Amino acid sequence: MLGKVKIWYLEICSKIKHFKNKNTYTDNSDEENNDDDLEFVWGIKSWDDITSTEANLYTMNDLDIVYDRIRNEYILGIETAYMFANGNNGEIIYLECLLEKFTEFARENNYISPDDKFCLRCIESIEPWRANTISELYIRFKVFVQGYKSVISELS
């Protein structure tokens, strides 16, 4: 009996939160790209995703950016579950491909430009996959990819 009451209570709490957020965030009508506190910004859909939709919050994505409305931060998600036949070299090729697509997205949407001045502060963070801006998120990912490639090549 207690289990049913707890489930009922959690369902009510979830509905109240969803109703509150739906009224707080008026752009919440697009459910594929919004889920209460989170808003899907952009992504690269994984090759093994079986849906026929564009990349969104609910598709399997190799790389995606989601905006956290509560913390006012952008979150970068990276799929790391793949195993590559050629090991670290395959990982490097995969990461470089993701970086290339992220670079295209960032340039097309004016998140980065050749005139931008970046500083060390842009990569300093306890949580490297969270940032206040998409350009900071881009810098962190680029530093990660280039650093990973450098470390792997030194160890080989």
N, C-alpha and C positions, 0 to 999 in steps of 0.2 A: 504494500500500500504506500509506504513512504517513497519508493522509487517512482511511482506514478505521480505523486504530488510534486516531487522534485522536477520531473520532466515537464509537467504542466506549468510549474512556476518558471522554469527556464524558457519555455516557449512564450509565455506572457512577457517576460523581460525582454526577449529578443524582438517581439512585435512592437513593444513600447519604444525600444531603441530605434528600430527601423522607422517607425512613424515619426519620431522626433527628428531623426536625421533627414528624412524625406522632406520635412517642412523646413529644416535648417538649410539644407543644400538644395536649392531650387533646380539645379542642373542634374539632379539624381534620377531623372526620368529614363535615361538611357542605361538600362540595367546591365548591359554587356560591358560597359565602361565605368560603371559606378557601383560601389557597394558600401553604402553608408559613409564610413570615414575615408574610404579609399577611392581614388579616381585614376583610371588607366589613362596614361599619356601616349605611350608608343611602345611597340614591340616587334620582335622578329619571331614569327611563328616557327616552332620546331618542325622539322621534316616529318616527324612521326605523329604529329597531331592529326587526329582523324576527323575533326570537324571541318565544315565547309565555310566557316566564317573567317573574317579577317582576325588578326591578333586582337585579343581583348583580355579582360581579367580572368576569364575562365578557360582560355585556350592554353595549350602547352607552348611556352615560349622559350627560345634559346636566350633571349635577352629582352628585358622589358623595363619600362620606367612607370612607376606608380606614384601618385601624389598622396601623401598622408595629410589629410585635412586637419587632424588634431595637432600634430607636431609641426605642421607647415614645412614639411620636408619632402624631397623627392627620394624615392627608393629605387635602387637598381637591382634587378633580379637577374641572376646568371644561372643557366642550366649547367650543372657540373656532373651529372650522372653518367654521361657517355663514357664509354671505354673505346679508345682508338687503337686500331691494329698496329700503328707505328708509334705507340706510346706518347711520350712527351712531344715529339715532333707533330703528331696529329693534334694534340692539345694546342700547340702554338699556332698551327694553321687555323684551327677553329676560333681561337681568341682573336687572331688578326682579322679574320673574316667578320667577326662580330664588331670589332673596333672600326673596320672600314664602313660597315653599315651605320654604326652609331655616328661616325664622322659625317657621313652624307646627311643623315637626319639633322644633326646639329648645325651644319652649314646651311642647309635648305631653310631652316627655321630661325636663322640668325642667332643661335645660341653661342656660336664661336665665330670669330673672324680673324684674319691675319693680323689685324691691328690690336687684338686683345693683349693685355699685359697680365701675366699670371705670376703669382708669388707662392712661396712655400706654404703659406697659410691655407691655400686651396686644397692641399692634400693632407693637411693635419686634421685627424679626426679619430675618435675612439671607434666610430662606426663608419668604415670606409665606403659602404654602399648606401649611405644616406648623405644628403647635401641640401643646402638651402636653395640652390639653383641647379638647373640642368647643366650649365657650363661647368660648375664645380664637379658635378657627378661625372661628366665627360672626362675632365682632367684626371680625376682619380682612377677611372677605368683605363685611360691611356697609360698612366704611370704604372698601373698594375700589369697590363699586358706587356709593355716594354721591359719592365723589371723581371717578370716571369721568364720572358724569352732570354734575357741576359743571364739570369741565374742558371737556367737549364743548359744554355750553351757553354757556360763556364764549367758545369759539372760533367759535361759529356766528354 
